[in-house]
Every structure is written in structure tokens, then in C-alpha cells.
Amino acid sequence: VIPPPTSLPPSTTIMHPSSAFRRTQTAFTKADPQTALRAFRQIVKSRVSARRFEPNVAVPDHVWRDVLRMTLRSPSGFNLQPTHLLLVRSPRLKSTLSRHAMLGFGNQYRTTDASAVAIFCSDLEPSKRVDRVYDMERKGGVREDGYMAVLRVAASFLTGEGSTHSPIMNGGSGSSTHFSTFLKQTFVSALSPVQPMPTMEHVESWSYKNAGIMAQMYTLAATAHGLSTCMMEGYDSRRVKEILQIPDRYGVPLMVATGYDYGAPPMSHANCSLDEDSNTWDYDGELHSLDAKPLTPRLEMNEIFFGNTFGEPLDLFVNEADRVKENVV
């Protein structure tokens, strides 16, 4: 793998379509709404699906770290954060995915040529996360007492767990898993004519929806760094899970190939350290800005983001000097 194409030092900031956004992150306040709107609009306009990527070009580690930190701020139902991201950068694994799991010639060569493929994995048993998230929220101290009082019950009731078809696929009857959902739906249907009631979704729908939200955040964050992306859903998920050692508990709703546009002129990335000071991020829970609101807590980076296979530590955060703090909030 050769280094990113550049004729300037890595720390040098040059203008690219989204540099205004990087330079005005800390100005995203009520004091200057027009600047913030203009910067975000530029990112949205510059995001297009890449048809082809420049092969054998690596994205700098500091860019990946910043993209993932922003991705971690993605919202999710009850803040359960039911999505994991595998950042597949291994040429061998990308080639294996391309040859044995991807559908269509376009997806195959994008998988091979992209600097990385972000694999989004949805938890189909989100109730197993509730206790961990509850403890995290309690320590964060941002939520009101009323919210904390109903968090466990509401999260377990509304995520639709028990409706997944995976037990049938694994050899079980699936009847018991559907029975709990049937009872919930019956209860909701009975009360709906009297008062507003939530829509009961299958767990796949709920979890995949949250993965889509996170994938969009990832894509916009990558675009803000001048990277090109392409969301892909043409693949054999069973083979993907086998190749990347993804447990049966998780589904794979989509991937995002990420890298540099084929034939694009060399570029240099913004110096992320300019935005990673105490005036931008407070890893204990708040932004140091006059108009900032307290941020809800997030799971640690190494709980959400993995390397080339499920559960493999992502080497971007192995070096303590580069981690800053992994409990980004």
C-alpha cells in the first residue's frame, strides 16, 4: 500500500470541497447559522456515489480516527447503539469479499480498489445491550430521572426483539420468539383506538434502521474529509458473515466502500488536531461552547468499531498515544 497522494506535508491544510466545514466546526452555534448552513450544504452537495476508486491508496490514520469519532455521535433508539462497524482494510480480505460475496461487477471492483470497506453490523438481540447502556447513562448524568426510570422497560418493549427469523434459520421453530411479539402487538392494537401507541417493528427493521442512520453519519463524515464513498447492498450476507467471522446475532444491512475517486488530483487532508482541543470536544460529556448542550454518552470506541473481522481490535486505537480518549461522548 502506498501513502496517500500528496505533494504537501500531512499536516498542511489546503482547500477541498468541505474544508469550510472542518474550519467552522467550533462555530456551529446560533451565533453564525448562515456559515454553518453553508458549510453543511456544501458537504451534502459534494457527496456522490463513487463509480470507481483509486487502487492501492491508503487513507491516513488520523483521518480515519476523526471520521469514526464523528460517526460515534450518530443517534440511535434509546441510545442502545445497536450497530457495529468493521473497517476492512486488508487487501486479502477485500479480495476475498470481492470474489466470493459481492454481487455485480461494479461492487466487486469497488470492494477491491477502495481504501477500506465499512461493514455495518446490526444487533438482532438489542435487549442484551440494555444493562450496559443503562449503566453508561447513569454515569453520564445527562438524562432526567423519569427517562432513566422507564429506559429498561421501554427499550425492551419497543425494539421488537423476539420477531427475528434467525431462530428458524438456525434450526429452531421460532414459535416462542414470535409469541412475545404477538402479545406486544395485541396490546398495542387494543389501546391504539383509545390513545396513541407505538408501532411495533420487527427487530430487523428496528436495528437496520439504526444502522442506516449511522451509515449516513459515517458517509457525511468521510465526505467532510474529501473522501469518496459508495453505499452497497449487493452481496451475499451469509458469505460476508462467514468471511468476516460475524456472529449469527448480527445482520449485515449495508456496506460503504470508502477511498479516493479514480483519477482525482492529489489532495492533502485538513489537520484534525486543530479541531481536537478542549474548545471542541470535552470527553467527559460537554462541549465548551456558549450555546452547547450536554452530549449524551456513547459506548467506547473499541466496543463499536472493529478491524478486519468482528471483534478484532482496530489498530487505529491500539496505540495509546493516538487514542486521545476512547469514551467519546
C-alpha positions as a Markdown table, in Angstrom:
| # | Residue | x | y | z |
|---|---|---|---|---|
| 1 | Val | 0.0 | 0.0 | 0.0 |
| 2 | Ile | 1.4 | 3.3 | -1.0 |
| 3 | Pro | 0.8 | 6.5 | 1.0 |
| 4 | Pro | -1.9 | 8.9 | 0.1 |
| 5 | Pro | -1.2 | 11.0 | -3.0 |
| 6 | Thr | 0.1 | 14.4 | -1.8 |
| 7 | Ser | 2.8 | 16.9 | -2.5 |
| 8 | Leu | 2.4 | 18.7 | 0.8 |
| 9 | Pro | 3.1 | 17.6 | 4.4 |
| 10 | Pro | 0.3 | 15.7 | 6.0 |
| 11 | Ser | -0.4 | 18.4 | 8.5 |
| 12 | Thr | -0.9 | 21.0 | 5.8 |
| 13 | Thr | -4.4 | 22.3 | 5.3 |
| 14 | Ile | -5.5 | 23.0 | 1.7 |
| 15 | Met | -8.9 | 23.9 | 0.3 |
| 16 | His | -11.1 | 21.0 | -0.7 |
| 17 | Pro | -14.9 | 20.9 | -1.1 |
| 18 | Ser | -15.6 | 20.6 | 2.6 |
| 19 | Ser | -12.7 | 22.4 | 4.2 |
| 20 | Ala | -15.1 | 25.2 | 5.3 |
| 21 | Phe | -16.9 | 22.7 | 7.4 |
| 22 | Arg | -13.7 | 21.5 | 9.1 |
| 23 | Arg | -12.6 | 25.0 | 9.8 |
| 24 | Thr | -16.0 | 26.0 | 11.2 |
| 25 | Gln | -17.0 | 23.0 | 13.4 |
| 26 | Thr | -16.5 | 25.0 | 16.6 |
| 27 | Ala | -18.6 | 27.9 | 15.1 |
| 28 | Phe | -21.6 | 25.7 | 14.6 |
| 29 | Thr | -23.7 | 27.7 | 17.1 |
| 30 | Lys | -26.6 | 30.1 | 17.0 |
| 31 | Ala | -24.1 | 33.0 | 16.6 |
| 32 | Asp | -23.4 | 32.1 | 12.9 |
| 33 | Pro | -26.2 | 29.9 | 11.5 |
| 34 | Gln | -25.6 | 31.0 | 7.9 |
| 35 | Thr | -22.0 | 29.9 | 7.9 |
| 36 | Ala | -22.9 | 26.6 | 9.4 |
| 37 | Leu | -25.7 | 26.1 | 6.9 |
| 38 | Arg | -23.4 | 26.9 | 4.0 |
| 39 | Ala | -20.7 | 24.5 | 5.2 |
| 40 | Phe | -23.2 | 21.6 | 5.7 |
| 41 | Arg | -24.9 | 22.3 | 2.4 |
| 42 | Gln | -21.5 | 22.1 | 0.6 |
| 43 | Ile | -20.9 | 18.6 | 2.1 |
| 44 | Val | -24.3 | 17.4 | 1.1 |
| 45 | Lys | -23.8 | 18.6 | -2.5 |
| 46 | Ser | -20.4 | 17.1 | -2.8 |
| 47 | Arg | -21.5 | 13.7 | -1.7 |
| 48 | Val | -21.9 | 11.4 | -4.7 |
| 49 | Ser | -21.6 | 7.6 | -5.1 |
| 50 | Ala | -18.2 | 6.8 | -6.4 |
| 51 | Arg | -18.2 | 4.7 | -9.6 |
| 52 | Arg | -14.6 | 3.7 | -9.2 |
| 53 | Phe | -11.8 | 4.1 | -6.6 |
| 54 | Glu | -8.1 | 4.8 | -7.0 |
| 55 | Pro | -6.5 | 1.4 | -6.1 |
| 56 | Asn | -3.6 | 0.9 | -3.6 |
| 57 | Val | -4.0 | 4.2 | -1.8 |
| 58 | Ala | -4.3 | 4.3 | 2.0 |
| 59 | Val | -6.3 | 6.9 | 3.9 |
| 60 | Pro | -4.2 | 8.4 | 6.8 |
| 61 | Asp | -4.9 | 7.1 | 10.2 |
| 62 | His | -5.7 | 10.5 | 11.7 |
| 63 | Val | -8.4 | 10.9 | 9.1 |
| 64 | Trp | -10.0 | 7.5 | 9.9 |
| 65 | Arg | -9.9 | 8.3 | 13.6 |
| 66 | Asp | -11.7 | 11.6 | 13.1 |
| 67 | Val | -14.3 | 10.0 | 10.8 |
| 68 | Leu | -15.1 | 7.3 | 13.3 |
| 69 | Arg | -15.3 | 9.8 | 16.2 |
| 70 | Met | -17.9 | 11.8 | 14.3 |
| 71 | Thr | -19.7 | 8.5 | 13.3 |
| 72 | Leu | -19.9 | 7.7 | 17.0 |
| 73 | Arg | -22.2 | 10.7 | 17.5 |
| 74 | Ser | -24.9 | 9.1 | 15.4 |
| 75 | Pro | -28.2 | 8.9 | 17.2 |
| 76 | Ser | -29.9 | 5.6 | 17.9 |
| 77 | Gly | -33.1 | 4.4 | 19.5 |
| 78 | Phe | -32.9 | 4.6 | 23.4 |
| 79 | Asn | -29.1 | 5.3 | 22.7 |
| 80 | Leu | -28.7 | 1.5 | 22.6 |
| 81 | Gln | -26.1 | 2.0 | 19.7 |
| 82 | Pro | -27.0 | -1.4 | 18.2 |
| 83 | Thr | -24.6 | -1.0 | 15.2 |
| 84 | His | -21.0 | -2.1 | 14.9 |
| 85 | Leu | -18.7 | -1.1 | 12.1 |
| 86 | Leu | -15.9 | -3.3 | 10.7 |
| 87 | Leu | -13.3 | -1.3 | 8.9 |
| 88 | Val | -11.9 | -3.8 | 6.4 |
| 89 | Arg | -8.6 | -2.5 | 5.0 |
| 90 | Ser | -6.8 | -5.8 | 4.4 |
| 91 | Pro | -6.2 | -6.3 | 0.7 |
| 92 | Arg | -6.6 | -10.1 | 1.1 |
| 93 | Leu | -10.0 | -9.8 | 2.8 |
| 94 | Lys | -11.2 | -7.2 | 0.4 |
| 95 | Ser | -10.2 | -9.5 | -2.5 |
| 96 | Thr | -11.9 | -12.5 | -0.8 |
| 97 | Leu | -15.1 | -10.4 | -0.3 |
| 98 | Ser | -15.0 | -9.3 | -3.9 |
| 99 | Arg | -14.6 | -12.8 | -5.4 |
| 100 | His | -16.8 | -14.8 | -3.1 |
| 101 | Ala | -19.5 | -12.4 | -1.7 |
| 102 | Met | -20.1 | -9.4 | -3.8 |
| 103 | Leu | -22.8 | -9.3 | -6.5 |
| 104 | Gly | -22.2 | -7.4 | -9.7 |
| 105 | Phe | -19.0 | -6.3 | -11.4 |
| 106 | Gly | -19.3 | -2.8 | -10.1 |
| 107 | Asn | -19.5 | -3.8 | -6.4 |
| 108 | Gln | -16.7 | -6.3 | -7.0 |
| 109 | Tyr | -14.1 | -3.9 | -8.3 |
| 110 | Arg | -15.2 | -1.1 | -5.8 |
| 111 | Thr | -14.6 | -3.6 | -3.0 |
| 112 | Thr | -11.1 | -4.4 | -4.2 |
| 113 | Asp | -10.0 | -0.9 | -5.1 |
| 114 | Ala | -11.4 | 1.1 | -2.2 |
| 115 | Ser | -9.0 | 2.0 | 0.6 |
| 116 | Ala | -11.5 | 0.4 | 3.0 |
| 117 | Val | -14.9 | -1.1 | 3.1 |
| 118 | Ala | -17.0 | -0.2 | 6.2 |
| 119 | Ile | -19.2 | -3.2 | 7.1 |
| 120 | Phe | -22.2 | -2.2 | 9.2 |
| 121 | Cys | -23.5 | -5.0 | 11.6 |
| 122 | Ser | -26.9 | -4.7 | 13.3 |
| 123 | Asp | -27.5 | -6.3 | 16.6 |
| 124 | Leu | -30.6 | -8.5 | 16.4 |
| 125 | Glu | -30.7 | -9.1 | 20.1 |
| 126 | Pro | -30.5 | -5.5 | 21.4 |
| 127 | Ser | -32.0 | -6.3 | 24.8 |
| 128 | Lys | -28.6 | -7.7 | 25.7 |
| 129 | Arg | -27.2 | -4.1 | 25.5 |
| 130 | Val | -29.8 | -2.5 | 27.8 |
| 131 | Asp | -27.9 | -3.1 | 31.1 |
| 132 | Arg | -24.6 | -1.8 | 29.6 |
| 133 | Val | -26.3 | 1.3 | 28.2 |
| 134 | Tyr | -28.3 | 1.9 | 31.4 |
| 135 | Asp | -25.1 | 1.9 | 33.4 |
| 136 | Met | -23.4 | 4.2 | 30.9 |
| 137 | Glu | -26.4 | 6.7 | 31.0 |
| 138 | Arg | -26.4 | 6.6 | 34.8 |
| 139 | Lys | -22.8 | 7.5 | 35.0 |
| 140 | Gly | -23.2 | 10.2 | 32.3 |
| 141 | Gly | -25.7 | 12.1 | 34.4 |
| 142 | Val | -27.3 | 13.8 | 31.4 |
| 143 | Arg | -30.7 | 12.1 | 31.4 |
| 144 | Glu | -33.7 | 13.1 | 33.6 |
| 145 | Asp | -34.8 | 10.7 | 36.4 |
| 146 | Gly | -38.1 | 10.0 | 34.5 |
| 147 | Tyr | -36.2 | 8.8 | 31.5 |
| 148 | Met | -33.9 | 6.5 | 33.5 |
| 149 | Ala | -36.9 | 5.1 | 35.3 |
| 150 | Val | -38.5 | 3.7 | 32.1 |
| 151 | Leu | -35.4 | 3.1 | 30.0 |
| 152 | Arg | -35.1 | -0.6 | 30.6 |
| 153 | Val | -38.8 | -1.4 | 30.1 |
| 154 | Ala | -39.3 | 0.9 | 27.1 |
| 155 | Ala | -36.2 | -0.3 | 25.3 |
| 156 | Ser | -37.1 | -4.0 | 25.8 |
| 157 | Phe | -40.7 | -3.4 | 24.7 |
| 158 | Leu | -40.2 | -1.2 | 21.7 |
| 159 | Thr | -37.2 | -2.7 | 19.9 |
| 160 | Gly | -39.3 | -5.6 | 18.5 |
| 161 | Glu | -36.9 | -8.3 | 19.7 |
| 162 | Gly | -38.3 | -11.8 | 19.5 |
| 163 | Ser | -39.6 | -11.2 | 15.9 |
| 164 | Thr | -36.3 | -12.1 | 14.2 |
| 165 | His | -36.3 | -15.1 | 11.9 |
| 166 | Ser | -32.8 | -16.2 | 12.9 |
| 167 | Pro | -34.0 | -18.9 | 15.3 |
| 168 | Ile | -35.8 | -20.6 | 12.4 |
| 169 | Met | -32.7 | -20.3 | 10.2 |
| 170 | Asn | -30.6 | -21.9 | 13.0 |
| 171 | Gly | -32.9 | -24.9 | 13.2 |
| 172 | Gly | -35.4 | -23.8 | 15.8 |
| 173 | Ser | -39.2 | -23.5 | 15.3 |
| 174 | Gly | -39.2 | -19.8 | 16.0 |
| 175 | Ser | -42.7 | -20.0 | 17.6 |
| 176 | Ser | -41.6 | -18.8 | 21.1 |
| 177 | Thr | -39.7 | -15.9 | 19.6 |
| 178 | His | -42.8 | -14.7 | 17.7 |
| 179 | Phe | -45.2 | -15.2 | 20.7 |
| 180 | Ser | -43.8 | -12.3 | 22.7 |
| 181 | Thr | -44.1 | -10.0 | 19.7 |
| 182 | Phe | -47.6 | -11.2 | 19.1 |
| 183 | Leu | -48.6 | -10.3 | 22.7 |
| 184 | Lys | -47.0 | -6.8 | 22.3 |
| 185 | Gln | -48.8 | -6.2 | 19.0 |
| 186 | Thr | -52.1 | -7.3 | 20.5 |
| 187 | Phe | -51.6 | -5.0 | 23.5 |
| 188 | Val | -50.7 | -2.1 | 21.2 |
| 189 | Ser | -53.6 | -2.7 | 18.8 |
| 190 | Ala | -56.1 | -2.9 | 21.7 |
| 191 | Leu | -55.1 | 0.5 | 23.1 |
| 192 | Ser | -54.5 | 2.3 | 19.8 |
| 193 | Pro | -58.1 | 3.4 | 19.3 |
| 194 | Val | -58.0 | 5.0 | 22.8 |
| 195 | Gln | -54.6 | 6.6 | 22.8 |
| 196 | Pro | -51.5 | 7.0 | 20.6 |
| 197 | Met | -49.4 | 3.8 | 20.7 |
| 198 | Pro | -46.0 | 3.0 | 19.3 |
| 199 | Thr | -45.6 | 1.0 | 16.1 |
| 200 | Met | -44.2 | -2.5 | 16.8 |
| 201 | Glu | -41.5 | -3.3 | 14.3 |
| 202 | His | -39.6 | -6.5 | 13.7 |
| 203 | Val | -36.2 | -6.4 | 15.3 |
| 204 | Glu | -34.5 | -6.4 | 11.9 |
| 205 | Ser | -36.4 | -3.3 | 10.8 |
| 206 | Trp | -35.6 | -1.5 | 14.0 |
| 207 | Ser | -31.9 | -2.5 | 14.1 |
| 208 | Tyr | -31.4 | -2.0 | 10.3 |
| 209 | Lys | -33.0 | 1.5 | 10.6 |
| 210 | Asn | -30.5 | 2.4 | 13.2 |
| 211 | Ala | -27.6 | 1.1 | 11.1 |
| 212 | Gly | -28.8 | 3.2 | 8.2 |
| 213 | Ile | -28.7 | 6.3 | 10.4 |
| 214 | Met | -25.1 | 5.5 | 11.4 |
| 215 | Ala | -24.1 | 4.8 | 7.9 |
| 216 | Gln | -25.3 | 8.2 | 6.8 |
| 217 | Met | -23.3 | 9.9 | 9.6 |
| 218 | Tyr | -20.2 | 7.9 | 8.5 |
| 219 | Thr | -20.7 | 8.9 | 4.9 |
| 220 | Leu | -21.1 | 12.6 | 5.6 |
| 221 | Ala | -18.1 | 12.5 | 7.9 |
| 222 | Ala | -16.0 | 10.8 | 5.2 |
| 223 | Thr | -17.2 | 13.4 | 2.7 |
| 224 | Ala | -16.2 | 16.2 | 5.1 |
| 225 | His | -12.6 | 14.9 | 4.8 |
| 226 | Gly | -12.7 | 14.8 | 1.0 |
| 227 | Leu | -13.1 | 11.0 | 0.8 |
| 228 | Ser | -15.4 | 9.3 | -1.8 |
| 229 | Thr | -17.9 | 6.7 | -0.8 |
| 230 | Cys | -20.4 | 4.3 | -2.3 |
| 231 | Met | -23.1 | 2.5 | -0.3 |
| 232 | Met | -23.5 | -1.1 | -1.3 |
| 233 | Glu | -26.2 | -3.7 | -0.6 |
| 234 | Gly | -25.5 | -6.2 | -3.4 |
| 235 | Tyr | -23.8 | -9.1 | -1.6 |
| 236 | Asp | -24.4 | -12.5 | -0.1 |
| 237 | Ser | -24.7 | -11.7 | 3.6 |
| 238 | Arg | -24.2 | -15.3 | 4.7 |
| 239 | Arg | -20.9 | -15.4 | 2.9 |
| 240 | Val | -19.9 | -12.0 | 4.2 |
| 241 | Lys | -20.6 | -13.1 | 7.8 |
| 242 | Glu | -18.6 | -16.3 | 7.2 |
| 243 | Ile | -15.6 | -14.4 | 5.8 |
| 244 | Leu | -15.5 | -11.7 | 8.4 |
| 245 | Gln | -16.4 | -14.0 | 11.3 |
| 246 | Ile | -19.6 | -12.1 | 12.2 |
| 247 | Pro | -21.8 | -14.0 | 14.8 |
| 248 | Asp | -25.3 | -15.1 | 14.0 |
| 249 | Arg | -26.6 | -12.5 | 16.4 |
| 250 | Tyr | -25.8 | -9.8 | 13.9 |
| 251 | Gly | -27.2 | -8.9 | 10.5 |
| 252 | Val | -25.3 | -7.0 | 7.7 |
| 253 | Pro | -27.7 | -4.4 | 6.2 |
| 254 | Leu | -25.2 | -2.5 | 4.1 |
| 255 | Met | -21.5 | -1.6 | 3.4 |
| 256 | Val | -19.8 | 1.6 | 2.4 |
| 257 | Ala | -16.8 | 1.5 | 0.2 |
| 258 | Thr | -14.5 | 4.4 | 1.0 |
| 259 | Gly | -11.4 | 5.9 | -0.6 |
| 260 | Tyr | -10.3 | 8.3 | -3.3 |
| 261 | Asp | -12.0 | 8.9 | -6.6 |
| 262 | Tyr | -10.2 | 7.2 | -9.6 |
| 263 | Gly | -8.0 | 9.7 | -11.4 |
| 264 | Ala | -8.7 | 12.5 | -8.9 |
| 265 | Pro | -5.9 | 15.0 | -8.4 |
| 266 | Pro | -3.7 | 14.6 | -5.3 |
| 267 | Met | -5.0 | 16.2 | -2.1 |
| 268 | Ser | -3.9 | 16.8 | 1.4 |
| 269 | His | -6.2 | 16.4 | 4.4 |
| 270 | Ala | -7.0 | 19.0 | 7.0 |
| 271 | Asn | -5.0 | 18.9 | 10.2 |
| 272 | Cys | -7.6 | 17.2 | 12.6 |
| 273 | Ser | -5.6 | 18.2 | 15.7 |
| 274 | Leu | -6.7 | 21.8 | 15.1 |
| 275 | Asp | -10.2 | 20.7 | 16.0 |
| 276 | Glu | -9.5 | 18.2 | 18.7 |
| 277 | Asp | -8.8 | 20.6 | 21.5 |
| 278 | Ser | -10.7 | 21.3 | 24.6 |
| 279 | Asn | -12.7 | 24.0 | 22.8 |
| 280 | Thr | -14.3 | 21.5 | 20.6 |
| 281 | Trp | -14.6 | 18.1 | 22.4 |
| 282 | Asp | -14.9 | 17.5 | 26.1 |
| 283 | Tyr | -14.6 | 13.8 | 26.5 |
| 284 | Asp | -16.3 | 14.0 | 29.9 |
| 285 | Gly | -19.6 | 14.9 | 28.4 |
| 286 | Glu | -20.0 | 18.5 | 27.3 |
| 287 | Leu | -18.9 | 20.9 | 24.6 |
| 288 | His | -17.0 | 24.0 | 25.9 |
| 289 | Ser | -19.2 | 26.4 | 23.9 |
| 290 | Leu | -21.5 | 29.1 | 25.0 |
| 291 | Asp | -24.5 | 27.6 | 23.2 |
| 292 | Ala | -23.6 | 23.9 | 23.6 |
| 293 | Lys | -25.9 | 21.4 | 25.2 |
| 294 | Pro | -24.7 | 18.5 | 27.2 |
| 295 | Leu | -24.0 | 15.5 | 25.0 |
| 296 | Thr | -25.4 | 12.1 | 25.7 |
| 297 | Pro | -22.8 | 9.4 | 26.4 |
| 298 | Arg | -21.6 | 6.9 | 24.0 |
| 299 | Leu | -20.1 | 3.4 | 24.3 |
| 300 | Glu | -16.3 | 3.3 | 23.9 |
| 301 | Met | -14.7 | 3.3 | 20.5 |
| 302 | Asn | -13.3 | -0.2 | 20.9 |
| 303 | Glu | -16.8 | -1.5 | 21.7 |
| 304 | Ile | -18.3 | -0.2 | 18.4 |
| 305 | Phe | -15.5 | -0.2 | 15.9 |
| 306 | Phe | -13.6 | -3.3 | 14.9 |
| 307 | Gly | -10.8 | -4.1 | 12.4 |
| 308 | Asn | -10.9 | -6.6 | 9.5 |
| 309 | Thr | -13.0 | -9.2 | 11.4 |
| 310 | Phe | -15.7 | -9.0 | 14.0 |
| 311 | Gly | -14.2 | -8.4 | 17.5 |
| 312 | Glu | -10.7 | -7.7 | 16.1 |
| 313 | Pro | -9.2 | -4.6 | 17.7 |
| 314 | Leu | -8.9 | -1.7 | 15.3 |
| 315 | Asp | -5.3 | -0.8 | 15.2 |
| 316 | Leu | -6.2 | 2.9 | 14.9 |
| 317 | Phe | -6.9 | 2.9 | 18.6 |
| 318 | Val | -4.3 | 0.3 | 19.8 |
| 319 | Asn | -1.6 | 3.0 | 20.3 |
| 320 | Glu | -2.5 | 4.8 | 23.5 |
| 321 | Ala | -0.8 | 8.0 | 22.2 |
| 322 | Asp | -3.3 | 8.1 | 19.3 |
| 323 | Arg | -6.4 | 7.2 | 21.2 |
| 324 | Val | -6.9 | 10.6 | 23.0 |
| 325 | Lys | -9.8 | 9.1 | 24.9 |
| 326 | Glu | -12.0 | 6.3 | 23.6 |
| 327 | Asn | -15.0 | 7.1 | 25.8 |
| 328 | Val | -16.0 | 9.8 | 23.3 |
| 329 | Val | -19.4 | 11.3 | 24.2 |
